[in-house]
Each structure stands twice: as C-alpha cells, then as structure tokens.
Amino acid sequence: MPRLGTRKIYHKIRGNLALNSIKLGRDKLFEFLRAQQMLIVPKRRYIQTAMSKHWLKKYPNIIRDIQPERPEQIWVSDITYIKTDEGNCYLNMVTDAFSRKIMGYEMADNMDAASMRKAFEMAITGRKHKKKHSFIIPIRACSTVAKNTFRWPRKTT
C-alpha cells in the first residue's frame, strides 16, 4: 500500500493488534515509523503570489526604524489572496501597526485600486483618534496602486 498515511495504517491494523494482544497506540506507531525512517515526508506546496522582480518602482520602507507609540499613528496596508472554488479573491486590509487591529478591509475578485480605496475609506471612518495625525504606509505589493489612488500630503519645508 504505497503512500498510505500512518493514521490510515493504524486504523487498518488496530483490530489485528488487539487480537494479538499487542499494545501499540497511534503515537507509538508514529515513533516507530520515524525511528525506522519510514514516515512519508509531505511535499510542501508553495504558491508564489508576489513578484518582487518587476520594473515598477519599489518604494522604500520609511518607517523601518520607527516604533509606533499609540494607536492609529502608523497604518500599513496589504493585499492577500484567498483561494476559493470559483478562483482567487483578493483581501485588501489596512492595519494599525500599534494595536494590529484591522481598521478597514475589502474583498474583491480583482486587484483594482478601488478595493484598496474602499478598505482605506472604512479605516478612515472607523478612526477613534481623529485629532492626531497618522502615517499610512502601503506595502510594496500595492504601493503603486496606493500612490495612484490616494493623494498623499506633500512635505512642506
């Protein structure tokens, strides 16, 4: 029985073990097979979702050395995909770097900037500390989208 898992093997032989008065539990079977190097090493399924070697501008991490001191001081944004039966969905999130609270989110079947805009607008309306200024930092995966979608305040010198 090639590539039959240990749990299934244990289920199949459990009756024979009891008939022959052999006390061997599932965990001991795992230990035995591991000692004999007979466990199957599962193949790691890795799906690459981000392509970092592209021609688009990569924005630097300007908050690398800044530690947030209060909620809503620094927000980070991210897009992740969720595999479904109908294909991929994309979850756009804006997260507070201090509390790690998801401030805004939007699910879409594409990676259009409108989805991130909706997540950002949800985060803005859910703010509790409206008087204090915040940094909003898009991660690299969506920084080009964010730059083209939102009007960032210009530095005044």
VOKEKE-202362 format. One record per residue (C-alpha): residue number from 0; x, y, z. Coordinates in pm, 1 decimal. Layout:
residues N
+-----+----------+----------+----------+
: seq :        x :        y :        z :
+-----+----------+----------+----------+
: NUM :        X :        Y :        Z :
...
+-----+----------+----------+----------+
***
This chain:
residues 157
+-----+----------+----------+----------+
: seq :        x :        y :        z :
+-----+----------+----------+----------+
:   0 :      0.0 :      0.0 :      0.0 :
:   1 :    225.1 :    282.9 :   -119.5 :
:   2 :    177.6 :    633.6 :     20.0 :
:   3 :    -81.1 :    523.6 :    275.3 :
:   4 :    -74.1 :    759.5 :    575.3 :
:   5 :     17.0 :    641.0 :    922.8 :
:   6 :   -325.8 :    723.1 :   1065.2 :
:   7 :   -493.6 :    508.5 :    797.9 :
:   8 :   -244.9 :    227.6 :    853.2 :
:   9 :   -312.7 :    239.8 :   1227.2 :
:  10 :   -687.9 :    230.8 :   1163.2 :
:  11 :   -644.8 :    -78.6 :    939.9 :
:  12 :   -414.9 :   -274.1 :   1177.5 :
:  13 :   -575.0 :   -174.4 :   1510.1 :
:  14 :   -801.6 :   -481.4 :   1512.4 :
:  15 :   -512.5 :   -722.2 :   1443.3 :
:  16 :   -303.1 :   -558.3 :   1714.5 :
:  17 :   -583.6 :   -612.3 :   1970.3 :
:  18 :   -635.4 :   -975.3 :   1858.7 :
:  19 :   -266.1 :  -1047.0 :   1915.6 :
:  20 :   -257.2 :   -857.9 :   2249.1 :
:  21 :    -11.1 :   -603.3 :   2114.8 :
:  22 :    -36.6 :   -265.0 :   2286.9 :
:  23 :     60.8 :     -9.6 :   2027.1 :
:  24 :   -111.5 :    326.8 :   2006.1 :
:  25 :   -112.6 :    567.1 :   1717.2 :
:  26 :    160.8 :    786.8 :   1863.0 :
:  27 :    388.9 :    488.6 :   1931.0 :
:  28 :    333.4 :    376.8 :   1571.4 :
:  29 :    443.5 :    722.4 :   1457.2 :
:  30 :    753.3 :    699.2 :   1678.8 :
:  31 :    836.0 :    351.5 :   1544.9 :
:  32 :    797.9 :    454.4 :   1179.8 :
:  33 :   1001.7 :    770.8 :   1243.4 :
:  34 :   1282.3 :    565.7 :   1404.8 :
:  35 :   1283.4 :    332.4 :   1101.7 :
:  36 :   1278.3 :    638.1 :    867.5 :
:  37 :    956.2 :    511.0 :    713.0 :
:  38 :    743.1 :    823.1 :    755.6 :
:  39 :    635.5 :    993.6 :    436.8 :
:  40 :    765.3 :   1348.8 :    412.5 :
:  41 :    480.5 :   1556.8 :    270.1 :
:  42 :    558.6 :   1762.1 :    -34.8 :
:  43 :    549.1 :   2128.7 :     50.0 :
:  44 :    305.4 :   2317.2 :   -164.7 :
:  45 :    431.6 :   2670.2 :   -217.5 :
:  46 :    249.7 :   2922.8 :   -425.6 :
:  47 :    432.9 :   3240.4 :   -515.8 :
:  48 :    187.2 :   3528.4 :   -511.2 :
:  49 :    412.8 :   3832.4 :   -513.0 :
:  50 :    653.9 :   3911.7 :   -791.5 :
:  51 :    921.2 :   4138.4 :   -645.9 :
:  52 :   1144.5 :   4140.4 :   -953.6 :
:  53 :    948.0 :   4379.4 :  -1170.4 :
:  54 :   1014.4 :   4704.4 :  -1350.0 :
:  55 :    778.2 :   4909.6 :  -1136.4 :
:  56 :    917.8 :   5146.7 :   -876.5 :
:  57 :    971.8 :   4987.4 :   -535.6 :
:  58 :    905.2 :   5228.6 :   -255.2 :
:  59 :   1140.1 :   5225.3 :     46.2 :
:  60 :   1020.6 :   5133.4 :    393.6 :
:  61 :   1024.2 :   5478.1 :    555.9 :
:  62 :    904.7 :   5350.7 :    895.2 :
:  63 :   1162.6 :   5074.1 :    937.4 :
:  64 :   1318.2 :   5231.1 :   1248.8 :
:  65 :   1000.2 :   5391.8 :   1386.4 :
:  66 :    823.7 :   5214.1 :   1670.8 :
:  67 :    456.1 :   5315.6 :   1697.0 :
:  68 :    377.9 :   5471.1 :   2035.0 :
:  69 :     -1.9 :   5494.7 :   2012.3 :
:  70 :   -296.5 :   5356.2 :   1816.3 :
:  71 :   -359.3 :   5498.2 :   1468.8 :
:  72 :    -13.1 :   5650.3 :   1445.5 :
:  73 :    101.3 :   5415.4 :   1168.9 :
:  74 :   -120.4 :   5217.5 :    937.3 :
:  75 :      5.0 :   4953.4 :    697.4 :
:  76 :   -183.7 :   4814.0 :    401.6 :
:  77 :   -166.5 :   4473.6 :    242.8 :
:  78 :   -334.0 :   4265.8 :    -24.3 :
:  79 :   -354.9 :   3890.3 :     14.6 :
:  80 :   -530.1 :   3632.6 :   -193.7 :
:  81 :   -775.6 :   3370.2 :    -77.1 :
:  82 :   -825.4 :   3062.2 :   -292.3 :
:  83 :  -1189.4 :   2966.4 :   -346.5 :
:  84 :  -1373.0 :   2714.0 :   -562.6 :
:  85 :  -1451.2 :   2989.2 :   -813.7 :
:  86 :  -1093.8 :   3121.7 :   -830.2 :
:  87 :   -892.6 :   3370.9 :   -627.9 :
:  88 :  -1038.9 :   3651.6 :   -419.9 :
:  89 :   -824.5 :   3939.0 :   -301.2 :
:  90 :   -849.3 :   4072.6 :     53.2 :
:  91 :   -734.9 :   4433.3 :     92.1 :
:  92 :   -657.3 :   4535.1 :    450.5 :
:  93 :   -548.7 :   4845.2 :    636.6 :
:  94 :   -399.0 :   4751.5 :    974.2 :
:  95 :   -296.8 :   4964.7 :   1270.6 :
:  96 :     73.0 :   4892.4 :   1335.1 :
:  97 :     44.0 :   4961.6 :   1711.0 :
:  98 :   -261.6 :   4753.0 :   1802.7 :
:  99 :   -254.0 :   4524.2 :   1495.2 :
: 100 :   -625.7 :   4591.4 :   1461.3 :
: 101 :   -767.0 :   4565.8 :   1111.0 :
: 102 :   -901.2 :   4915.1 :   1056.6 :
: 103 :  -1051.2 :   4854.5 :    713.1 :
: 104 :  -1093.5 :   4572.2 :    466.2 :
: 105 :  -1249.8 :   4493.4 :    130.0 :
: 106 :  -1280.2 :   4166.9 :    -60.5 :
: 107 :  -1282.1 :   4165.7 :   -439.9 :
: 108 :  -1230.9 :   3925.7 :   -728.0 :
: 109 :   -959.8 :   4151.0 :   -877.2 :
: 110 :   -672.4 :   4370.4 :   -762.2 :
: 111 :   -816.5 :   4701.9 :   -876.3 :
: 112 :   -729.2 :   5012.1 :   -678.3 :
: 113 :  -1097.5 :   5067.9 :   -597.9 :
: 114 :  -1088.0 :   4778.3 :   -349.4 :
: 115 :   -797.2 :   4926.5 :   -155.1 :
: 116 :   -968.1 :   5264.2 :   -165.3 :
: 117 :  -1279.8 :   5110.9 :     -0.7 :
: 118 :  -1064.7 :   4948.1 :    268.6 :
: 119 :   -889.3 :   5280.5 :    329.5 :
: 120 :  -1221.6 :   5468.4 :    349.3 :
: 121 :  -1351.7 :   5210.9 :    601.1 :
: 122 :  -1039.4 :   5268.4 :    810.4 :
: 123 :  -1084.1 :   5646.5 :    796.2 :
: 124 :  -1448.1 :   5631.1 :    908.6 :
: 125 :  -1361.2 :   5390.5 :   1191.9 :
: 126 :  -1092.4 :   5612.7 :   1343.6 :
: 127 :  -1123.4 :   5688.4 :   1712.9 :
: 128 :   -831.7 :   5933.3 :   1746.0 :
: 129 :   -928.5 :   6179.3 :   1472.2 :
: 130 :   -731.7 :   6475.0 :   1609.9 :
: 131 :   -391.2 :   6305.9 :   1587.1 :
: 132 :   -200.1 :   6263.1 :   1261.8 :
: 133 :   -121.4 :   5919.4 :   1121.3 :
: 134 :    121.3 :   5771.9 :    872.9 :
: 135 :    -35.4 :   5545.5 :    614.4 :
: 136 :    224.9 :   5311.7 :    467.7 :
: 137 :    136.8 :   5093.1 :    171.4 :
: 138 :    348.6 :   4780.2 :    142.9 :
: 139 :    529.7 :   4717.0 :   -182.0 :
: 140 :    261.6 :   4492.6 :   -329.4 :
: 141 :     17.4 :   4777.8 :   -354.1 :
: 142 :    229.1 :   5092.0 :   -320.6 :
: 143 :    197.7 :   5181.9 :   -688.4 :
: 144 :   -178.2 :   5138.0 :   -665.0 :
: 145 :   -190.2 :   5346.1 :   -349.1 :
: 146 :     22.0 :   5624.1 :   -494.1 :
: 147 :   -204.7 :   5647.9 :   -795.4 :
: 148 :   -523.8 :   5623.4 :   -590.6 :
: 149 :   -472.3 :   5843.7 :   -286.9 :
: 150 :   -346.6 :   6198.9 :   -261.2 :
: 151 :    -60.6 :   6189.0 :    -16.0 :
: 152 :     24.1 :   6506.9 :    175.9 :
: 153 :    331.0 :   6678.1 :     34.4 :
: 154 :    623.7 :   6753.7 :    259.2 :
: 155 :    645.5 :   7118.7 :    349.2 :
: 156 :    991.8 :   7259.3 :    407.5 :
+-----+----------+----------+----------+
***
